């Protein structure tokens, strides 16, 4: 999606550039495919801070995503492309012909009205964006995403925005994958993968423009002034030095009057 810049009508807009939501649905998510998301604020069960830089932010719903793609040989139609606050990628809402609806990470090029399918068999023309097959039948040099590490466990690799994994070869029941980092990994050829590249690749080019937008996302400041004195070693040393100096002053005897 294109990056949108703003006229600097306010100081923060001068530095703001955001992802322009082109083609995203404005409807609320499917109620049956959402769960409440509990926020901790970085505190554990005792109320003690265990993770810094967390707290506040807008209330969010967790979207239940179909990483297994286990509805086989039943075509599905893409109803909408939706925003997901829990990940960098967008979601595609699939409506199967049997009435079931599922969310999947939206690959690049997939739009509302397209048809996708998940199957264990395929022909040459079936390797289009959004279709899901075992790695053993996908042609080499194909870009895939949402790849399983264990057959039937669900996708664990290649799920972030703009990410894709290259299928190098399939030999002796193992598929050789080239990760975005350049690492080569072997996984079982029965593991499933989805054709294409994850969409919303421009999300890392956005600039929030102001501190308040970080707070909307649930991120607290990370500087030393935002920490408790006991949590910041430099501030703790300054406090200890000040207390030691005050203790020395208290031990001094007052001067004798003539």
N, C-alpha and C positions, 0 to 999 in steps of 0.2 A: 504494500500500500504506500502511496506517496507521503512524503513528509511535508507537513503544512507549517509555514511560518506565519507570524502575525505582525500586523502593524503595531509599532510600539506606542499604543495609547496609554499603557501603564508601564512602570519600570520593569515588571516581571515579563511582560510580553516581548520585550526587546531580545530576551535570550531564550524564549520559548519556541520549540519546534516539536510538534506532536504528530503521531501517526494519524492520518486522515481516515476515518472509518468509512471506506467506500465498499458498498455492497453488504454491510453488516445489517442484520435484522434488528429492529428496535423493539421487538416483542420481548416479554419476560420469558425466562427459560422454562422448559417443561417441568411442571411441578413434580411429576413422578420420577424425574431424573436428577433431582437436587436433594441435598442434605444440609442441615444446619451446620455451620462451621463455628466451633467454639474457639474463642481467643483467650490466650493465656497472659499476654503482656510480658512474656519472658519469665513469669513466676512459676515455681513448682507447687506441689500440693501444700507446702508449708507457708506459701506466700513469699518465699525468698527469691530474689532476682538471680536467675541462673543463666539467662541469655540476654545479652545487651542488645540495644538498638531495636527493640520490639515494643509495640504498644500503640494504642489508638487506632485510627484508620476507619474507613468506611465499613459498614457491615457487609459481609459477603456470604454467598451461598456456594457450596461445593457442588460442582457438576459431576455426576457419575459417568465415567467414560468407558466405552467398550474397547478395551485394549486387546481382548481375545479374538474378536471378530468370529465368533463361533456359530453364527447363523449361516449355514452353508447352502449354496446353490439357490438362494432366494434373492432376487434382485431388490435393490433399495433405491429410492429416489431422494435426492438431497432437497430437503424442504427449505433450509435456511442456513446461512453462515452466521454464527453468533460469537459475541465477545465472551471471553472467560477471564475473570479477574485472578484466577489461581495459577495461570501459566502464561507464557509468552505467546503461544500459538492460539489461533482462533479455533472454534469448534464447528463441525458440520453436523446438522441434525438429519439423521437418516430415518426414513419411513419405509419399512419393509412392506411387501405386498400382503403379508400375513397380519398386518396391523401393529407390529412391534416397532417402537421408536428407540433409537440409540444415538449417543453422541460419539463422534470420533474426531481426532485432531484433523483440521482441514488442510489438505495438501495444496500446494500452489497450483492454480489453474482450475480447481474445482469450484463450481458455482451452483446456485440454486437451479433445480430442474435436471441436473445430471443424474445418471444412473450408475451405480456401483454394485459390485458383487464380491462375495468371498467364497472361494471354492478350493477343492483339492485337485482339480483338473482344469486345463486351460488350452486354448488354441492360440495361434500367433496373434490374432487381433484382440485378445483379451487383456493384454498387458498395458492397460491404460491407467491414468492417474486415479487413485482411490481404490482400485481393486486389490484384494488381499489373497495371496497364495503362499504355499510352502516355498522355501528358498530353493528346494531341489528342482522345481520346474520353472523357475524364473531365469531368463537368459542372462549370461554373464554381462558385465559392464552396465547393468541396470542400476539406476539410482532408486534406493528404497528408504523407507523410514518405518518407525514403530516396529522394530525387529525384536522377536522373542530371543531369550537366552536359553530357556528350557521349553521344549515343546508343550503347548497347552497352558503355560503359566501366564501368558499375556506379555504384551510388548514392554520392554524395559530399556531399549536403546533407540536413539534417534527420535526423540519426542519434542524437542524444543523448536522454536521458530527458526526457519531457514536452514535446518539441519537435514542432511541426507547421508546415507551410507552406500558405498559402492560395493556391489556383489562382484568379487573378482573371479571366483571359480567355485565349482562344486566337484569334489573328488572323494571317493570312498565314504560316502554318507555324511561328509562334513562340508560346510559352506565356508569359504574364506571371504571375510568382510574387511574392507578398508574403512576405518573410522575417520571422522573429520580431522582428528589429530594426526592421521597418517599411520596409526597403529593397525596391524593386521591381526584379526581375531578369527578363531575357528569356532563355529557353532554347529549344532546338529542341523542337517539339511531338512529335517521335518519342521523346524521352527518357521513360523509364519512371518511375513513382512508385507507391507503395503507399498504399492508402486508410487513413486513420485518424491517430491521434496516438500517438507513441511512449510506451509505458507507463513505470511507476515514476517518476511525476512528483514524488513526495514525497521523493526521495532527497536533494534539496538542503536539506531541513528537518532532517536528522539532525545530532546533536551527538556528536562522538566521545568527549567526556568526560574523556579523559586523553591524555597524550603517548605512552604506550605503544601505543595503537591506531594512531596515525600511523606509528610505527615498523613495525608489522605490515604496513602498506600500502606500505612501502618509502620513506617520506619522512623525511629527516633534519632536524634542527633548522636554523632559518634565522637565529638570533641571532648577534651578533658573537663570543660566547664559543665558538661551535661552529666557527669558522673558524680557519685558520692565520693567524699574525700578518701574513704577507706578502699575504694575501688580504683583509684588513680595513684600509682606509686609516686609520681613527681609531686602531686598535691599533698600526699601523705607525708613526704619528706619535709616539705615546707611547713606543714602543721607541726610536725615533731620538733623542728628547729625553733619555731615560734614558742612552743610550750617549754622547751629547754631554756630559751632565753628568759621567759617570764619566771621560771623557777629560780634562775640565777639572780634575777632582780629581787625576788622575795627573800632570798637568803642574805642579801646585803644588809648590814646594820645601818640604822639611820645615823647621820652625823651628830656628834655631840655639840650641844649648844654652849657657847662661851659663858 
